[in-house]
Amino acid sequence: MSTATWSTRDTPAGPFTAVVDDADGHVLASGWTASVDELLALVHRSLAPATVVEGDLGAVGEAVDRYHGGDLSVIDDVPVRQRSGPYRELAWDVLRTVPAGAPVTYTGYAEKTGRPAAVRAAAGACAHNAAALFVPCHRVLRTDGTLGGFRYGLAVKRWLLEHEAV
């Protein structure tokens, strides 16, 4: 039986909650919400923990605090585990290579995955990303440079992009 720990932290962008696998410290879900249930609904059924407890997130919690405090690269090496089809999993890996302060368009993101015509599939990877922040879907913009959608609202996305532009 798997167990995961969750915690909510106050950040300048609002409450941020993460769910971390106790066995190996991988983030299963995260985002700017105070609702662990909202995040658990995003976890692929094959990864869903049998037990979830509130507690200390250790290195993941420290990374969240340091990122919001200005250490933008601290999130790059935080381990994440998500499941989906082959393209979406590849797209999530590619998204982790988009550097802070250098957002890409959905078209550019699709090109980075090696499938330039897969713009809708790339957008779908963003929409189904359970590990916001650590898989930085907020770094993808519409072709015209506007923000587009974000699960946690455009105000949070704007704050993140401004924070990373410094």
Backbone as numpy.savetxt, mean C-alpha at the origin, in Angstrom:
# Nx Ny Nz CAx CAy CAz Cx Cy Cz
-2.63 -22.81 12.44 -3.47 -21.63 12.44 -2.59 -20.38 12.44
-2.88 -19.45 11.55 -2.09 -18.23 11.46 -2.68 -17.14 12.35
-1.78 -16.31 12.84 -2.19 -15.18 13.66 -1.58 -13.91 13.07
-2.32 -12.83 13.15 -1.82 -11.54 12.70 -2.09 -10.52 13.81
-1.23 -9.50 13.82 -1.38 -8.41 14.77 -1.74 -7.15 13.99
-2.60 -6.33 14.56 -2.96 -5.07 13.93 -2.80 -3.94 14.94
-2.64 -2.75 14.40 -2.56 -1.56 15.23 -2.90 -0.35 14.37
-3.46 0.66 15.01 -3.75 1.92 14.35 -2.86 2.99 14.96
-2.24 3.79 14.07 -1.38 4.88 14.51 -1.95 6.19 13.99
-1.78 7.24 14.76 -2.15 8.58 14.31 -1.03 9.09 13.40
-1.41 9.61 12.24 -0.44 10.19 11.32 -0.96 11.54 10.85
-0.11 12.37 10.26 -0.57 13.66 9.73 -1.63 13.50 8.63
-1.69 12.33 7.99 -2.67 12.09 6.93 -3.93 11.41 7.46
-3.99 11.16 8.76 -5.14 10.50 9.36 -4.74 9.18 9.98
-5.70 8.47 10.59 -5.38 7.20 11.23 -4.89 6.19 10.19
-3.82 5.46 10.54 -3.25 4.47 9.63 -3.21 3.15 10.38
-3.81 2.12 9.78 -3.87 0.80 10.39 -3.12 -0.19 9.50
-2.42 -1.11 10.15 -1.73 -2.18 9.42 -2.03 -3.51 10.09
-2.08 -4.57 9.27 -2.26 -5.94 9.74 -1.02 -6.71 9.31
-0.32 -7.30 10.29 0.98 -7.92 10.04 0.95 -9.39 10.46
1.42 -10.27 9.59 1.50 -11.70 9.87 2.52 -11.93 10.99
2.09 -12.56 12.07 2.98 -12.80 13.20 4.11 -13.76 12.88
3.91 -14.66 11.94 4.92 -15.68 11.66 6.19 -15.07 11.04
6.03 -14.07 10.17 7.21 -13.57 9.46 7.26 -12.06 9.29
6.31 -11.33 9.86 6.34 -9.88 9.82 5.90 -9.24 8.52
5.30 -10.01 7.60 4.82 -9.44 6.34 3.52 -8.67 6.56
3.42 -7.51 5.90 2.19 -6.74 5.92 1.16 -7.46 5.04
-0.01 -7.73 5.58 -1.09 -8.34 4.83 -2.06 -7.29 4.31
-2.20 -6.20 5.06 -3.09 -5.11 4.64 -2.72 -3.87 5.44
-2.94 -2.71 4.80 -2.64 -1.46 5.49 -3.33 -0.32 4.75
-3.59 0.76 5.48 -4.18 1.94 4.87 -4.63 2.95 5.89
-5.05 4.11 5.39 -5.45 5.24 6.22 -6.91 5.07 6.64
-7.11 4.20 7.60 -8.41 3.92 8.18 -8.18 3.47 9.61
-9.17 3.64 10.45 -9.11 3.12 11.82 -9.81 1.77 11.92
-10.30 1.24 10.79 -11.09 0.01 10.79 -10.26 -1.21 10.35
-9.93 -2.05 11.31 -9.22 -3.28 10.95 -10.11 -4.18 10.09
-11.41 -4.16 10.33 -12.32 -4.99 9.54 -12.31 -4.58 8.06
-12.23 -3.28 7.80 -12.14 -2.80 6.42 -10.90 -3.38 5.74
-9.79 -3.42 6.46 -8.55 -3.96 5.88 -8.60 -5.47 5.73
-9.14 -6.16 6.72 -9.21 -7.63 6.64 -10.03 -8.08 5.44
-11.01 -7.29 5.05 -11.83 -7.62 3.88 -11.00 -7.58 2.59
-9.85 -6.91 2.60 -8.99 -6.80 1.42 -7.99 -7.95 1.29
-7.79 -8.68 2.36 -6.79 -9.76 2.37 -7.33 -10.95 1.57
-6.50 -11.46 0.66 -6.89 -12.63 -0.14 -7.23 -13.79 0.80
-8.26 -14.53 0.47 -8.74 -15.60 1.37 -7.65 -16.61 1.70
-6.70 -16.84 0.79 -5.63 -17.81 1.07 -4.63 -17.28 2.10
-4.67 -15.99 2.38 -3.75 -15.38 3.34 -4.44 -14.93 4.62
-5.76 -15.07 4.67 -6.52 -14.56 5.81 -6.10 -15.25 7.10
-5.72 -14.46 8.11 -5.33 -15.06 9.39 -6.53 -15.63 10.12
-6.29 -16.71 10.85 -7.36 -17.32 11.65 -7.66 -16.48 12.88
-6.64 -15.81 13.40 -6.78 -14.99 14.60 -6.12 -13.64 14.35
-6.78 -12.58 14.80 -6.24 -11.23 14.66 -6.32 -10.57 16.04
-5.16 -10.05 16.49 -5.10 -9.41 17.79 -4.50 -8.02 17.66
-4.95 -7.11 18.51 -4.37 -5.77 18.52 -3.07 -5.83 19.32
-2.03 -5.15 18.79 -0.76 -5.17 19.51 0.32 -4.36 18.82
1.53 -4.56 19.23 2.70 -3.84 18.72 3.11 -4.40 17.36
3.27 -3.51 16.38 3.66 -3.93 15.04 5.17 -3.96 14.84
5.92 -3.64 15.85 7.38 -3.72 15.77 7.95 -2.86 14.66
8.76 -3.48 13.80 9.46 -2.76 12.72 8.49 -2.10 11.75
7.34 -2.71 11.52 6.36 -2.12 10.59 5.81 -0.82 11.18
5.47 -0.82 12.44 4.98 0.39 13.09 6.03 1.49 13.10
7.28 1.10 13.35 8.37 2.08 13.33 8.52 2.67 11.93
8.39 1.84 10.89 8.50 2.32 9.51 7.38 3.31 9.19
6.17 3.03 9.66 5.05 3.95 9.43 5.35 5.30 10.06
5.82 5.30 11.29 6.14 6.55 11.98 7.26 7.30 11.27
8.31 6.59 10.89 9.46 7.23 10.24 9.08 7.79 8.87
8.25 7.06 8.10 7.81 7.56 6.80 7.05 8.88 6.98
6.08 8.88 7.85 5.28 10.09 8.06 6.12 11.22 8.64
7.22 10.88 9.28 8.14 11.88 9.81 9.14 12.39 8.79
9.16 11.81 7.59 10.03 12.32 6.53 11.04 11.34 5.97
11.20 10.16 6.56 12.13 9.15 6.04 11.39 8.32 4.99
11.35 8.84 3.77 10.49 8.28 2.72 10.91 6.90 2.25
12.19 6.57 2.32 12.65 5.29 1.80 12.48 4.13 2.79
12.09 4.44 4.02 11.99 3.39 5.04 10.95 2.32 4.69
9.97 2.67 3.87 8.92 1.71 3.52 9.36 0.73 2.43
10.45 1.04 1.74 10.86 0.25 0.58 11.16 -1.21 0.88
11.69 -1.49 2.06 12.10 -2.85 2.38 11.17 -3.58 3.34
10.03 -2.96 3.66 9.06 -3.62 4.53 8.43 -4.77 3.73
8.49 -5.99 4.24 7.94 -7.12 3.49 6.41 -7.09 3.44
5.89 -7.43 2.27 4.45 -7.42 2.01 4.07 -8.75 1.38
2.87 -9.24 1.71 2.37 -10.46 1.07 0.95 -10.21 0.59
0.77 -10.31 -0.74 -0.56 -10.22 -1.36 -0.67 -11.34 -2.38
-1.89 -11.75 -2.68 -2.12 -12.78 -3.69 -3.17 -12.32 -4.68
-2.96 -12.71 -5.93 -3.91 -12.45 -7.00 -3.41 -13.23 -8.21
-3.78 -12.79 -9.40 -3.28 -13.41 -10.61 -1.85 -12.96 -10.91
-1.19 -13.62 -11.86 0.21 -13.32 -12.17 0.46 -11.86 -12.55
-0.39 -11.26 -13.39 -0.14 -9.88 -13.79 -0.25 -8.93 -12.60
-1.28 -9.09 -11.82 -1.48 -8.17 -10.69 -0.34 -8.28 -9.68
0.13 -9.50 -9.42 1.26 -9.67 -8.50 2.52 -9.02 -9.06
2.75 -9.17 -10.36 3.87 -8.49 -11.00 3.70 -6.98 -10.89
2.52 -6.49 -11.16 2.26 -5.05 -11.12 2.51 -4.49 -9.72
2.14 -5.22 -8.67 2.42 -4.76 -7.31 3.93 -4.69 -7.06
4.66 -5.69 -7.53 6.12 -5.67 -7.38 6.72 -4.46 -8.10
6.25 -4.21 -9.31 6.74 -3.07 -10.09 6.41 -1.76 -9.39
5.23 -1.67 -8.81 4.83 -0.44 -8.13 5.78 -0.10 -6.99
6.34 -1.11 -6.36 7.29 -0.88 -5.26 8.60 -0.27 -5.75
8.81 -0.24 -7.08 10.04 0.36 -7.62 9.85 1.83 -8.01
8.62 2.33 -7.95 8.36 3.73 -8.27 8.84 4.57 -7.08
9.85 5.42 -7.29 10.41 6.15 -6.15 9.52 7.28 -5.64
9.66 7.57 -4.37 8.97 8.71 -3.78 9.38 9.97 -4.52
8.41 10.84 -4.76 8.70 12.09 -5.43 8.74 12.01 -6.94
8.48 10.82 -7.48 8.52 10.64 -8.94 7.30 9.84 -9.40
6.08 10.37 -9.17 4.89 9.63 -9.56 4.85 9.35 -11.07
4.13 8.30 -11.43 3.98 7.90 -12.84 2.50 7.95 -13.20
2.23 8.00 -14.48 0.85 7.90 -14.95 0.47 6.43 -15.04
-0.82 6.17 -15.17 -1.25 4.78 -15.36 -0.62 4.20 -16.62
-0.47 5.01 -17.66 0.17 4.54 -18.89 1.63 4.20 -18.63
2.33 5.06 -17.93 3.72 4.80 -17.59 3.87 3.59 -16.70
2.94 3.41 -15.79 2.94 2.25 -14.90 2.76 0.97 -15.71
1.81 0.96 -16.65 1.60 -0.21 -17.50 2.88 -0.52 -18.30
3.53 0.52 -18.80 4.78 0.32 -19.54 5.84 -0.32 -18.64
5.94 0.11 -17.40 6.92 -0.45 -16.46 6.67 -1.93 -16.19
5.41 -2.37 -16.33 5.11 -3.80 -16.12 5.47 -4.65 -17.33
5.84 -3.98 -18.42 6.16 -4.71 -19.65 4.97 -4.93 -20.55
3.83 -4.40 -20.17 2.61 -4.53 -20.97 1.99 -3.15 -21.17
2.54 -2.36 -22.11 2.09 -0.98 -22.27 0.61 -0.83 -22.61
-0.01 -1.84 -23.18 -1.43 -1.76 -23.52 -2.33 -2.11 -22.33
-1.74 -2.55 -21.23 -2.52 -3.03 -20.08 -2.81 -1.92 -19.07
-3.22 -0.77 -19.55 -3.46 0.37 -18.67 -4.58 0.06 -17.67
-5.66 -0.54 -18.15 -6.77 -0.88 -17.24 -6.36 -1.94 -16.22
-5.57 -2.90 -16.64 -5.09 -3.93 -15.70 -4.17 -3.31 -14.66
-3.34 -2.35 -15.07 -2.46 -1.65 -14.12 -3.31 -0.86 -13.12
-4.33 -0.19 -13.61 -5.23 0.55 -12.73 -5.94 -0.41 -11.77
-6.29 -1.59 -12.27 -6.93 -2.61 -11.42 -6.00 -3.08 -10.31
-4.71 -3.16 -10.60 -3.75 -3.54 -9.56 -3.75 -2.50 -8.44
-3.82 -1.23 -8.82 -3.89 -0.17 -7.81 -5.18 -0.30 -7.00
-6.28 -0.50 -7.68 -7.58 -0.56 -7.01 -7.68 -1.74 -6.04
-6.97 -2.83 -6.32 -7.06 -4.03 -5.48 -5.86 -4.19 -4.54
-5.05 -3.18 -4.42 -3.89 -3.21 -3.55 -4.34 -3.17 -2.08
-4.02 -4.21 -1.33 -4.39 -4.27 0.08 -3.37 -3.60 0.99
-2.15 -3.40 0.48 -1.04 -2.92 1.32 -0.64 -1.49 0.97
-1.61 -0.57 1.06 -1.32 0.83 0.75 -0.15 1.32 1.60
0.56 2.25 1.09 1.80 2.83 1.56 2.98 1.95 1.17
2.99 0.69 1.58 4.12 -0.19 1.30 4.16 -0.63 -0.17
3.00 -0.72 -0.78 2.86 -0.86 -2.23 2.21 0.47 -2.64
3.03 1.45 -3.04 2.59 2.84 -3.10 1.72 3.21 -4.30
0.50 2.74 -4.29 -0.44 3.03 -5.37 -0.77 4.52 -5.45
-0.50 5.26 -4.38 -0.75 6.70 -4.40 0.19 7.42 -5.37
1.23 6.75 -5.83 2.21 7.35 -6.75 1.81 7.21 -8.21
0.58 6.80 -8.48 0.11 6.66 -9.86 -0.97 7.71 -10.11
-0.81 8.45 -11.21 -1.70 9.54 -11.57 -2.38 9.27 -12.90
-3.45 9.99 -13.16 -4.09 9.92 -14.47 -3.14 10.48 -15.53
-3.41 10.14 -16.76 -2.55 10.58 -17.87 -2.42 12.09 -17.93
-3.48 12.81 -17.53 -3.41 14.27 -17.57 -2.76 14.87 -16.32
-2.26 14.00 -15.45 -1.56 14.46 -14.26 -2.45 14.70 -13.04
-3.75 14.52 -13.18 -4.64 14.69 -12.03 -4.58 13.46 -11.14
-5.09 13.62 -9.94 -4.93 12.57 -8.93 -5.63 11.26 -9.25
-6.82 11.30 -9.82 -7.57 10.06 -10.03 -8.11 9.57 -8.69
-8.43 8.30 -8.61 -9.03 7.75 -7.40 -8.00 7.27 -6.41
-8.46 7.07 -5.17 -7.62 6.50 -4.11 -8.58 6.00 -3.04
-8.41 4.76 -2.63 -9.32 4.12 -1.66 -9.52 4.98 -0.41
-8.49 5.70 0.00 -8.55 6.45 1.26 -8.82 7.94 1.05
-9.22 8.31 -0.17 -9.63 9.67 -0.45 -8.53 10.51 -1.09
-8.96 11.47 -1.87 -8.01 12.31 -2.59 -7.23 13.24 -1.66
-7.80 13.62 -0.53 -7.06 14.47 0.41 -5.84 13.73 0.94
-5.98 12.44 1.24 -4.84 11.64 1.71 -3.82 11.48 0.58
-4.29 11.17 -0.62 -3.38 11.01 -1.75 -2.59 12.30 -2.00
-3.27 13.42 -1.97 -2.62 14.72 -2.17 -1.57 14.95 -1.08
-1.93 14.66 0.18 -0.98 14.85 1.27 0.26 13.99 1.05
0.07 12.72 0.67 1.20 11.81 0.45 2.12 12.31 -0.66
1.53 12.74 -1.77 2.34 13.21 -2.89 3.08 14.50 -2.52
2.44 15.38 -1.79 3.12 16.61 -1.35 4.23 16.28 -0.35
3.97 15.35 0.54 4.96 14.90 1.52 6.19 14.32 0.82
5.95 13.55 -0.24 7.05 12.91 -0.97 7.76 13.87 -1.94
7.12 14.98 -2.27 7.73 15.92 -3.23 8.79 16.80 -2.57
8.84 16.79 -1.26 9.80 17.65 -0.54 11.23 17.20 -0.82
